[in-house]
Amino acid sequence: MHAYLVAVMLVGGLAPMALASHLHGRWIEPREPYIPTLAVFFAMLGCLAVLGLVVLGPRMITGYQWWEVAVAGPVGWLMATATWRCDRWVMEKLATGQPPRAAGRPRTAPRTARTARPVGIGAGLGDVARPLRTAAETNRWGREERSRETRLGLFWLVTGAVLEELVYRGVYTRFAVAEVVWPLGVLLLTGATLAFTLSHLPFGWPHALAKLPLSLMALVVTLATGSVLTAVVGHAWFNVRVHRHYRSIYGGRGAAGA
């Protein structure tokens, strides 16, 4: 039974976004059309994190050292600052025409835009979400999901950051360091780092590649401290900056980016 749990734990995190999108489009959306794909994605990550705790125990999160908590805040903030600058640099180099030039002004809707079910924050803000609904080619998760952005509220961005770190730096890193021999551990850490990066492909290749510095830095601080707490704080701060960035672009009470 333990071997089966380990297999599910390790394989489940390789492509959770793709799996969540498939499950959503095939079974959930026809019955519950207002449940976004990212809700399914977060639910899957939460299940994997719980499974990791069952298999690996609480040491998946922390090594029970007081200084791990003490450094989580300041080091996490430094991590968020450095990775945010890297992210913006990559986006500027690779994503032509990403954010609008003037803050507070949404991008012009392409001629291919059409009316569809709003997702993320667009599902609950009414008139506030109107600029968001015209800022992307489509507002549906479906066949075009790789070519458009999804916008979320701050709560969901922070929740996603916590869950992703618990899985990719908690479950995978702990298993790679403590449960397998080092050659396999290196492969597992490499695979987890790339899997986190590629999980952002629905937002486009520039977004996915821009998350590689964040994935690498989160792995480094986790290995250095022996705890996932710093990576959790750093990733959460990073997503707060993402929220502020897209709010400055699109405006509104809770506009956010992914």
C-alpha positions as CSV (number, residue, x, y, z in Angstrom):
1,M,0.0,0.0,0.0
2,H,2.8,2.4,0.8
3,A,4.3,1.8,-2.6
4,Y,1.0,2.8,-4.3
5,L,0.7,5.9,-2.2
6,V,4.3,6.9,-3.2
7,A,3.6,6.3,-6.9
8,V,0.4,8.4,-6.8
9,M,2.3,11.1,-4.8
10,L,5.1,11.3,-7.3
11,V,3.3,10.8,-10.6
12,G,0.4,13.1,-9.6
13,G,2.5,16.2,-9.5
14,L,4.2,15.8,-12.9
15,A,1.4,17.5,-14.9
16,P,-1.5,18.5,-12.5
17,M,-2.5,21.5,-14.6
18,A,-3.0,19.4,-17.7
19,L,-4.8,16.8,-15.8
20,A,-7.0,19.3,-14.1
21,S,-7.9,20.9,-17.4
22,H,-8.8,17.6,-18.9
23,L,-11.0,16.6,-15.9
24,H,-12.6,20.0,-15.9
25,G,-13.4,20.1,-19.6
26,R,-14.5,16.5,-19.9
27,W,-16.6,15.9,-16.7
28,I,-17.0,19.1,-14.6
29,E,-17.8,22.0,-16.9
30,P,-20.7,20.2,-18.7
31,R,-22.4,19.8,-15.2
32,E,-21.0,22.8,-13.3
33,P,-20.1,25.4,-15.9
34,Y,-19.1,28.1,-13.4
35,I,-16.4,26.1,-11.6
36,P,-13.1,27.3,-13.0
37,T,-10.3,24.9,-13.9
38,L,-8.0,26.4,-11.4
39,A,-10.3,25.3,-8.6
40,V,-9.8,21.7,-9.8
41,F,-6.0,22.3,-10.0
42,F,-5.8,23.6,-6.4
43,A,-7.9,20.7,-5.2
44,M,-5.5,18.3,-6.8
45,L,-2.5,20.0,-5.3
46,G,-4.2,19.9,-1.9
47,C,-4.8,16.2,-2.2
48,L,-1.1,15.7,-3.1
49,A,0.0,17.7,-0.2
50,V,-2.1,15.7,2.3
51,L,-0.8,12.5,0.7
52,G,2.7,13.8,1.2
53,L,2.1,14.4,4.8
54,V,0.7,10.9,5.2
55,V,3.7,9.3,3.5
56,L,6.5,11.6,4.7
57,G,5.2,13.1,7.9
58,P,5.4,16.7,9.2
59,R,9.1,16.8,8.4
60,M,8.0,17.3,4.8
61,I,7.3,20.9,5.9
62,T,9.9,21.7,8.5
63,G,12.9,20.3,10.3
64,Y,11.7,21.6,13.7
65,Q,14.4,24.2,14.1
66,W,13.5,27.6,15.5
67,W,15.7,29.5,13.0
68,E,13.7,28.1,10.1
69,V,10.8,30.2,11.2
70,A,13.0,33.2,11.9
71,V,14.5,33.3,8.4
72,A,11.4,32.5,6.5
73,G,10.1,36.1,6.5
74,P,13.2,38.1,5.5
75,V,14.8,35.5,3.2
76,G,11.4,34.8,1.6
77,W,11.0,38.5,0.9
78,L,14.5,38.6,-0.7
79,M,13.6,35.6,-2.7
80,A,10.4,37.2,-3.9
81,T,12.2,40.4,-4.9
82,A,14.9,38.7,-6.8
83,T,12.6,36.3,-8.7
84,W,10.1,39.0,-9.5
85,R,12.8,41.0,-11.2
86,C,13.9,37.9,-13.2
87,D,10.3,37.2,-14.1
88,R,9.8,40.7,-15.4
89,W,13.0,40.6,-17.4
90,V,12.1,37.3,-19.1
91,M,8.6,38.5,-19.8
92,E,9.9,41.7,-21.4
93,K,12.2,39.7,-23.6
94,L,9.8,37.0,-24.6
95,A,6.2,38.3,-24.3
96,T,5.7,41.0,-26.9
97,G,2.8,43.2,-26.1
98,Q,2.1,41.7,-22.6
99,P,1.1,44.5,-20.2
100,P,-0.4,47.7,-21.7
101,R,1.8,50.7,-21.8
102,A,-0.4,52.9,-19.6
103,A,-1.4,51.7,-16.1
104,G,-5.1,51.4,-15.7
105,R,-5.9,51.0,-19.4
106,P,-6.8,47.5,-20.6
107,R,-5.5,46.1,-23.8
108,T,-7.7,46.4,-26.8
109,A,-9.8,43.3,-27.4
110,P,-8.7,41.3,-30.5
111,R,-11.1,41.0,-33.4
112,T,-11.4,37.3,-32.5
113,A,-12.8,38.0,-29.1
114,R,-16.2,36.6,-28.2
115,T,-18.6,36.5,-25.3
116,A,-18.1,33.6,-23.0
117,R,-18.2,32.4,-19.4
118,P,-15.8,34.5,-17.2
119,V,-13.3,32.6,-15.1
120,G,-11.2,33.4,-12.1
121,I,-11.9,36.9,-10.8
122,G,-13.9,37.7,-13.9
123,A,-16.6,35.3,-12.6
124,G,-17.6,37.5,-9.6
125,L,-16.8,41.2,-10.1
126,G,-19.6,42.2,-12.4
127,D,-18.9,45.6,-14.1
128,V,-15.4,45.7,-12.4
129,A,-14.4,42.6,-14.5
130,R,-15.5,44.1,-17.8
131,P,-12.0,45.3,-18.8
132,L,-10.7,41.8,-17.9
133,R,-13.2,40.2,-20.2
134,T,-12.0,42.2,-23.2
135,A,-8.3,41.8,-22.4
136,A,-7.9,38.3,-23.7
137,E,-8.8,36.3,-26.8
138,T,-11.3,34.1,-24.9
139,N,-12.6,33.8,-21.3
140,R,-13.0,30.0,-21.4
141,W,-10.7,27.2,-20.3
142,G,-10.7,25.0,-23.3
143,R,-8.7,24.4,-26.5
144,E,-7.3,27.9,-26.5
145,E,-6.2,27.8,-22.8
146,R,-2.5,27.9,-23.7
147,S,-2.9,31.3,-25.5
148,R,-4.7,33.4,-22.9
149,E,-4.4,34.6,-19.3
150,T,-6.5,33.8,-16.3
151,R,-7.0,36.4,-13.6
152,L,-7.5,35.5,-9.9
153,G,-8.1,37.2,-6.7
154,L,-5.3,37.7,-4.1
155,F,-6.6,34.9,-1.8
156,W,-6.5,32.3,-4.6
157,L,-3.0,33.5,-5.7
158,V,-1.6,33.1,-2.2
159,T,-3.4,29.8,-1.7
160,G,-2.0,28.5,-5.0
161,A,1.5,29.6,-3.9
162,V,1.2,27.7,-0.6
163,L,-0.1,24.5,-2.3
164,E,2.5,24.5,-5.1
165,E,5.4,24.9,-2.6
166,L,4.0,22.1,-0.3
167,V,3.9,19.8,-3.3
168,Y,7.0,20.8,-5.4
169,R,9.4,21.8,-2.7
170,G,7.8,19.9,0.2
171,V,6.8,16.5,-1.1
172,Y,9.3,16.2,-3.9
173,T,12.3,17.7,-2.2
174,R,11.8,15.8,1.0
175,F,11.4,12.5,-0.8
176,A,14.4,13.2,-3.1
177,V,16.7,14.1,-0.1
178,A,15.6,11.6,2.5
179,E,14.0,8.6,0.7
180,V,16.1,7.7,-2.4
181,V,19.7,7.5,-3.4
182,W,21.3,10.7,-4.6
183,P,21.4,10.0,-8.4
184,L,17.6,9.4,-8.4
185,G,17.2,12.3,-6.0
186,V,18.9,14.7,-8.4
187,L,16.6,13.5,-11.2
188,L,13.6,13.9,-9.0
189,L,14.6,17.4,-8.0
190,T,15.2,18.3,-11.6
191,G,11.9,16.9,-12.7
192,A,10.0,18.7,-9.9
193,T,11.6,22.0,-10.9
194,L,10.7,21.6,-14.5
195,A,7.2,20.3,-13.7
196,F,6.4,23.4,-11.6
197,T,7.7,25.6,-14.5
198,L,5.7,23.7,-17.1
199,S,2.5,23.8,-15.0
200,H,2.3,27.5,-16.1
201,L,2.0,26.6,-19.8
202,P,-1.7,27.4,-19.9
203,F,-0.7,31.1,-19.5
204,G,1.7,30.8,-22.4
205,W,5.4,29.9,-22.9
206,P,6.7,33.3,-21.8
207,H,4.9,32.8,-18.4
208,A,6.2,29.3,-18.1
209,L,9.8,30.2,-18.8
210,A,9.6,33.2,-16.6
211,K,8.8,31.0,-13.6
212,L,12.0,29.0,-13.9
213,P,14.0,31.4,-11.7
214,L,11.2,31.2,-9.1
215,S,11.3,27.4,-9.2
216,L,15.1,27.3,-8.9
217,M,15.3,29.8,-6.1
218,A,12.5,28.0,-4.1
219,L,14.5,24.8,-4.4
220,V,17.7,26.4,-3.3
221,V,16.2,28.0,-0.2
222,T,14.4,24.8,0.7
223,L,17.7,22.8,0.4
224,A,19.6,25.4,2.3
225,T,17.2,25.7,5.2
226,G,15.9,22.2,5.3
227,S,12.4,23.6,5.5
228,V,9.7,24.6,2.9
229,L,8.6,27.6,5.0
230,T,10.9,30.1,3.3
231,A,9.8,29.0,-0.2
232,V,6.2,29.3,0.9
233,V,6.7,32.8,2.1
234,G,8.8,33.8,-0.9
235,H,6.3,32.4,-3.4
236,A,3.4,34.0,-1.6
237,W,5.1,37.4,-1.7
238,F,5.9,36.8,-5.4
239,N,2.2,36.3,-6.1
240,V,1.2,39.4,-4.1
241,R,3.5,41.3,-6.4
242,V,1.8,39.6,-9.4
243,H,-1.6,40.7,-8.0
244,R,-0.4,44.3,-7.5
245,H,1.1,44.4,-11.0
246,Y,-2.1,43.3,-12.8
247,R,-4.2,45.5,-10.5
248,S,-2.1,48.5,-11.6
249,I,-2.8,47.5,-15.2
250,Y,-6.5,46.6,-15.2
251,G,-7.7,48.5,-12.1
252,G,-10.7,47.5,-10.1
253,R,-11.1,46.4,-6.5
254,G,-9.5,43.0,-6.9
255,A,-8.0,42.7,-10.4
256,A,-5.2,40.3,-10.5
257,G,-3.0,38.4,-12.8
258,A,-1.8,34.9,-13.0
